[in-house]
Amino acid sequence: SYDSLTSVFPSSRYITQQISACQFNLQDFDSAENSFEQMREMEPYCIDGLDVYSNILYVRGNAAKLSYLAHFATTIDKYRPETCFIVGNYYSLKEQHLKAVLYFQRAIKLNRNYLSAWTLMGHEYVELKKPEAALYAYRKAVDSNPRDYRALYGLGQLYEVLKLTQYSIYYYHKASLLRPYDARMWCALACCFETLEKYNEAIKCYERAVANQDREGLAIKKLATLYAYIEDHTKSAYYYKMSLDRLDSSQGNVNDIIDALVALGDYCHSVGKTEEAVGYYERLLQYKGRGKEHAKERLLRIFKAQQQ
């Protein structure tokens, strides 16, 4: 492994670059950014690998650092494909999609097999609502490397926008086979199955997403509502509780908290767990709107039942 090689070659820029790229692919963005900073200190004027570093800064929304990196790369060698790629990423982050496309095209002219540039150009064409051009760009990326999950995922998204759900499922499935530990792939596939009303398949995909640490919490929320829809209220309550714990720890969306409290209160009330139900309903009284009125009505009903 590259980690073991660092003890032998502690000042190797190449090894540090490979470790950074691995961390980026594993979505460990903090570690990846730190590793790239170390890499730059080793050889400050080397551009190799800085295109991947620009991806990290883009994902983190760090416009200031990305702007500096684009200016720095342009100063060193503005005719390198990596430089054009970095500038394209900067304009994409600033939502100047036409300029982003221009720089990704320049990168491709300098290197026709620049896989990442084809993929990101496809993303930009989607933003510009040019599906034919996006389809061409993604297909060129897949032709260059059939195992590029980003291009396959992009094709899935594009066909989803075009409401060609079966095609979308095909490409999301291929992407999920390449990235079985990536929750985003499973969530995307599940959404397509939901569209086709194949709820059991959607549930299986969302469960895979939860098992692979769905960071956004979408899969947990979807599982709670889907199990409620198919009237498996025990499992629905299990995922609503999981969702509520996550929302409480991260100060999540108030409406999602209200939905979870209502569902959990109603479930506990229906199975005779009155004390737990009262606890959830009393929490709902802190919020305004439908949740508060629902809690008042249910608490009144519980109080009357206890008086009889």
N, C-alpha and C positions, 0 to 999 in steps of 0.2 A: 504494500500500500504506500501511497505518497507520504502519509504521516510518518511511517517508519524511515523513509528516505530523508526527512528533514533533519534527523539527528546526524546523518552522514554528510548531507549537503545543506547546511543551515542557511547559506546565502544564495541558494539556487533560485533564480527568478522563475524559471520554468516550472519547478516543482510547486512553488507558492501559487503560480498562476493556475495550475491544474487543481490544486486544493480549493482555490477560490471558486473555480467553475463548478466543482462538485458541490460545494456548499450552496451555490446559487441554484443548481438543479434540485437540491433537496429543500429549497425555500428557506434556508437558514440565512436570511439576508443580513442580519447583524454581523455574523461571523464572516460572511463572504465580503462585506464591505471592508471590514478590518483587514482581511487577508489581502485584498487588492491595494489597500493603502500601504501595507508592508511591501508589497511587490513594487509599487511605484517608488518607494524609497530606495530600493536596491538599484534600479536603473531608471532614473527620473525622466530620461528623454526617449525611452523605448515605448512605442505605441502598441506593440503586440499585446493582445488580451484586453485592451482598454474598451473594446466594443462590448464585451461582456460586462465590464464594470459600468458602462453607460446604461445597460439594461437594469442593473441593480438600482442605480440612481433614479431611473425612470419609474420602476415599480414602487420605490419609496417616495416618489413625488418630490425629490430634492432638486428643484429647478436651479438653485444657486450653484451647487456643486456640478451639476450637469452642464450649465452654461460655462463655468470655468474650464471643465474638461474639454468641451467642444472648442473653445478658444485656444486652449493649450495644444490640442492635437492639430488644429489648423495652422498654428504657428510652426510646429515641428515639420509637418508634411501634409499639405492640404490635398495632395493627389493620392494619398493612400485610401484604399476602400474602407478601412476601419475608421478613418477620419470622417468620411462622408456618412458612414453609418451613425457615428456619434452625433454629428450635427443633425441628421434626420431624427434621431431619438429626441434631441432637444426641441426641435420644432413640433414634434408630435406631442410632447408634454405640454407645450404652449398652445396646443390645439390649432396650430397653423399647418393643416394637413396637406395642402398643396405644396408647400415648401418641403415638408417631410418627404413626400413622394419624390420630389425632384432630387433630393440628396440620396434617397435609397436607390433611385435610378442611376445616379452617378456611381454609387458603390458597385452596382451590378455591371455597369459598363467597364469598370476597372477589374472586376472579377465576376464572370458570368456564373460561377458556381458558388456564389456567396449566399448560402442557404438562409441565414438569418435575415438578410436584406430582402430576399424574396418574400419571406413570411411576414415581416413587418410592413412591407409595401402592401401586401394583401390586407392587413389590418387597416391601413390608411384608406385604401379604396373602399372598404366597408364603411368607414366613417364618412367618406364622401358620397356614399350611396351609389357606388359604381360596381354592382355585383359581378358583371362580366369581367372587368379588369381584375377584381379581387380573386375571382375563380382562376383566372390565368396565372396570377402570381402564386397562389397557393399550390396549384398543380405543378408549376415549375419547381417549387420547393420540394414537393413530394417526389418528383422525378429525379431530383438531385440526391435525395435521401428518403427512401420509402419509410424509414423508421423515425422520421422527424415528427414527434407528437404535436409540436406547436402548429405545424401546417395542417395536420389532420384535424386538430381541434378547431382551427380556424375555418376549415371546410365545413365542419359540423355546425359551427355558429352561423356561417353564411347560409347554408341550406335551411337552418332553423328560421332565420329572418325571412327567407323566401317561402316559408311554410311547406317545405318539402321534407316532412318529418322522417320518412323512411330513409332517405339519403342521409339526413342528419344523424340518425341512429347508427348507420353503417360506419360513418367516419368517427363518431364519438366512441363506438365500440373498439375500433382499431386503435384509437388513442389510449383508451383505458387498458388495452392489452399491453401497450408499451409502458404505461405509467399506472400499474395497478395499485400503487400506494399513494396516488394523488387524488384527494377527495373531489377536486374540481371536475375531474373526468366523470366520476360516478354521479355527481349532482347533475351534470349536463345531460347524461344519458337518462337519468331518472325523470328529468323534466320532459323529455321527449316521450317517454312511456306514459307520463301523465296526460300529455296532449292527446295521445291515442286511447286514453282511458284504460290502459293496461296497468292497473293499480298494483297488482301483486309483483310485477316486474319492477315497477317504480320503487316499491318498498324495499325489495332486495338490493337495488342500486343505492338507495339512500342509506341502508344499513351498512353497506360496504364503505360509504363515505364517512359515516360515524366511526367505523372501525379504523379508518385511516386519518383520524384527527381533523375533522372538518372545522377549520379555523373560523369560518364565518357563521357557523351555527345554523346554516340553511337546512341541512339534512335533518337535524333534530326537530326543528319546527315543522318541516314537511311530514316527517314520520308521525308526529302527534296528530296532525290534521287528517292524514290519510287513514290512520288506524281508527280515528273517530268516524270517518266517512264509511268505512266498511264495518263499523259497529263493533270493533274490538276495543272496548273502552278501557280494559285493564292495561293493554299495551299503550294505548293513547295516553293514559294518565302517567305511565312510566316515562314517556318521552316529554310530556308537558313538565313533569317534575325536573327532568334533566335540563330542559330548556330554561325553566325558572331559576335553577341554581346557577346556570351560566349567565343569565341576564342580571341576576343579583350581584354576581362577582364582577361584572364588567359595566354596570350601570347602563344596561341596554335600553332598547326602545320601550317607551311606556305602554304603547298599545299592545306590544307582544307580551309584556308583563301582565296586563289586564286580561288578555285572552287566556294566558296560562292559569291565572288565579281563578277565573270563572270556570274553566274546564276542570281544574283540580277540586274546587269547592263542590261543584255539581257531582263529580264522580264520588268523592268521599261521602257526600250526603246520600247518594243512591245506594251505597254499599253499607250504610249504617255507621260510618266513622264520623259521628256528629262533631266531636271535639275538633278533629282536623279540619272538617268543613267550616266550622265557625272561625277557626284561625285564618283560613284563606279568605272568607267573606269579610272578616274584620280588616284584613289588609286592604281589601278593595275599597273600603270606606275612605281611604286616604286619597283616592283618585276621583276626579270628576267624571261626569257623563254616565254612559250606559252601565259601566262596571259597578259604579256606586249604587245606582238604582236597582240593579240586579241583586247586589249583596243585601240591600235593605229588605227587599221582598223575600229573599230566602231566609234571612235571619228572623224576620217576623214569623215566617211559616214554622221555623224550628222552635221558636219561643212558644207559639201557640200549641204545637205538638207536645212540648214538655209540660205545659200547664194542664193538659187533659189527663 
